[in-house]
Amino acid sequence: MRPVKTTFPAFSSGDAVQTEHFRTILRKSSSAGPFNDKFFEMIDKRRGELGQLQRAIFFLQLPTFVYLVLLLTGTDVNLNLFGITAGKNLREAFILISSALGLWVTWIGHHKGVLGNMLRSNNDRLAKGDAQKATFLNFAYGLDFSFLVGPNHPDWNLSRWHLIWASLFVIALLALLALFVTGVGAVHIMTLLEVYRHPNFSPLASGITIIFVALTDIITASSFALTSGVLPYRSSENLARLSRIRETNPEKWDQLITSAVMNHRKKGFFRRILGRPIIRLDP
């Protein structure tokens, strides 16, 4: 039988953990120190510049995307981008350029996200524990978004019409996002298949193109998962509580261990072999 399980997953996003880390730093510093208003004005300005750069790169990638779509449909097209007029013969080159720009956008998005978390932590400090003030400041800096705010009047509540329009908005937005992701993903995969089946230069050049694009996709997906995705962190809170129980109440400790082992023995063969006894503690 394997040892007793003492760590359990605690789910959170990388952005939330990073924001809390920045809050801890700010709690130890005064507003008169290096983290003053001028410092955060500089951060907000830098974040705005990164947003402008993101939009510029998007408008650079858009013609390339349209070009690839037209090529998939069999349309003869000449694209002029970066001063280069290209037909189908430069497809691989534009795919590499588009992937490199996507990688650049990923780095910009990560940097912009870090700066946003700094501003969010400062807003929490300025709000001094008032959730409404913190939300107000986050709206002002463009860190949060809300299209439906409840009335402040004590006798007013949202009506059925608000819920209907809000539901329609959410459904339409999700459908639009699903359509966008499906369309872009389909063009992405079909383009790589075309590069593999009908290389313009050589099989080696096509292979390098596909590998480069796949690596940029992995980097982009990993960056998103580590920053915005909700991932499990290993929590040792139960282990700390068990250590205190073992020191202060040995009888309860023995009961917990005995109960965990007996419950584990009641499991099926494969669950016993692959799993470990779990000690259940009251919240």
N, C-alpha and C positions, 0 to 999 in steps of 0.2 A: 504494500500500500504506500502511495506517495505521501510526502509530508502534508500537513494541514495547510490549506490555502490561507494566506494572511494578507495578500494585497488584492484589491478590487478596482475595477475601472471607474474613473470619474471623468465624465464627458464634458468637454469644453472646446471652444475654438481657439486657434492660435492668437487671433486678434484680441479676444477677451483676456487671455493670460498675459499678453503683452501690455494691454491697457492697465491691468492691475499692477504689473511690474512698474510701469511709469508712475502710477498713483503712489506707490511706495516710495519711489525716489523723491517725488514732489512733497510728500509728507515730511521728509527729513530736511527740506530746504525752505527757506523763507522767500517771499515774493520780492524781497529787496536784493536777493542774491542773483546768480546768473540766469535763473528762470523767471525773468520779469516780463512785463507786458511787451516790451520791445522784442524780446526773444521769441515770443509766441506770434507776434505780428510777422516776424521774419519767416517762421514756419508756415503760417497761413499763406504768405506770398509765394513761398517756394512750392507749396502744394498746388496753388493756382497755376503756376508756370508748368508744373508737371501735367496738370489736366489739359492745358492748351497743347502740350506736346503730344499727349495721347490722341487728342482729336486730329492733330495734323497727320499723325501716322495712320490713323483710321482712314482719312481721305486719300492717303497714298495707297493703302491696301485695297480700297474699293474698286478702282479700275482694274487691278490685277484679278480680283475675284470675278468681276464681270467678264474679263478676258477668258478666264478658265471655264466659266459657264458656257460662253459662246463656242469655245473649242470643243467642249463635250457634246454640244448640239450639232457639231459638224459645220458650223458657220465659218467661212473664211473671214478673218479679221486681222487688221493691222493696228497694233496698240503702240501709242507713243508715250513712253514713260521714262523719266530721267533723261530725256533727249534721245532715246533709242526707239526706233520704229521696228516693231517685231511682229512677225506672223507666228505660225505654229512652230517654226524652227527654234525659237528661243523660249519654248514653254518651260523647260527645266530651269533655265536661268531665272525666270520670273517666279517660279515656285520657290527657289532658294532665297530669293530676295524677300518674298512675302513671309517665309518662315523666319528669316532673320529679323524682319521688322516685328513679327509676332513675339519673338524672344525679347526684343527690346521693350515692347509694350509690357511684357510680363515683369521685367525688372522695374520699369517705371511704376507699374501698378503696385508692386511690393513697396517701393520707396514711398509712394504716395500714401499707402495704407499705414506705414509706420508713422508718418507725419500726422495722419488723421488720428491715430491712437494717442499721440502726444497731445494733440489739441483736446481730444475727448477727456483725457486724464486731467488736463488743466481746467476744463469746464467743470468737472466734478469737484475740483478744489475750490473754484470760485463759487459754486453752488452751495458749498458747506453742508452737504447732506440733503439738500432740498431737491427731490427728484424732478419736480416741475421746472425749477430753474435750470437744472442740468439739461433737460430735454429742450428747453427754449434756446439755450446756448448752442446745443448741437444742431438744432434746426438752422440757426443763424450762420453757422460755419459750413452748412451743407453736409454734415456728418450723419444726420438722420433724415428720414423722409416720412411724411404722414399726409394723407389726403382727406382724412376723416378725424376731426377733433371733436370730442364731446362738448356740449354746452357747459358753461360755467355757472349757469343759473341753477339754484338748488332744486327747482321744481320742473326743470326741463330734462327730457331724455331723448335719445335717438329714436326715431320712429321706424315703422316697418319699411317706409320708402328709402330711408338711409341704408338699411340692411340689404334691400333689394339691389339698389344701385352699386353698393359696395361689393356685393356678391358677383354681380355682372362684371364689374371692373376686374376683380381677381380672376374670374374664370377666363375672361378675354385675354388678360395679361399672361396667364399660364399657357393658354392655347397659342398665343403669339410667340412666347419664348420657346415652346415645344416645336413650333413650326420653324422658327429661326435655327434652333440647334439641329433639327433634323435636316433642314436644307443645307446648312453649311457643312455638316458632317457628311452628308451624301456626296456633295461636290468634292470634298476633301478626299474621301476614299476612292471615288470613281476617277479622280485625277491621278492619284497614285497608281491605280490599276492601269490606266492608260499609259503612264510613264513606263510601267513594267512591261506591258504587252507591246507597245509601239514606241521604242526609244528613238529619239531624234538623233542622238550621237552614237552611243555605244551601250551595251549592257552594263559596263562598269560605271559609266556616268549615271545611268538610270539607278543603279544600286546605291551609289553614293547619295543621290538626291533623295531616294526613299529613306535611307538610314538617317540622313540629316533631318528630314521632316519628322520622322518618328522620334528622334531624340529631342527635338524642340517641343513636340507634343507631350512627351514624358515630363520634361522640365516644367512646362506650363501647368500640367495637371498636378504635379507634385507641389508646385508653389501654391496653387490654389488650395489644395488639401491641407497643407501645413499652416496656411494663414487664415483662410475663411472657413475651411471645413471643420466640422465637429469631430474630434478624434478622442479616443480614450487615453487618459493619463493614469499611470499607476498610483493608486492612493494607498498609503500605509496608515490611514487613520485607525482602521480596525486593529492593526498590529500594536499601535500605541495604547489603545484602550485595553487590549488583552494583556499587555505588559503591566499596566496599572492594576488590573484585576488579579493577576498572578501574584503581585507583591502584596496587595491589600486584602484579598479574599481568596485564599487557596482552595477553599471548599467549592466556591462557585467556579473556579478555574477547572477543577477536576470534573465537575458536572458538565461544563461546556465541552470539554474534550471527549468525555464519554458519550455525550449526546451526538457530537459530530461523527464519531467513529461508528456508532450504531446506525445512524441515518445513512452513512456511506455504504455500510454492508447490506442495506436493504435495496440498493440500486442494482440494476442489471449488470451482467458480467463485464461488458465493454465499458460501461460508464464507470465501474469500479476500477478497471485497469487504466483507462485513459484519464479519469478525473481524480480529484483529491477531496478529502473531507473538508467541509465548509462549516466554519463556526458562525452561527447566527447570533448577532448581538442586537438587543433592543435599541431602537433609535434614541 
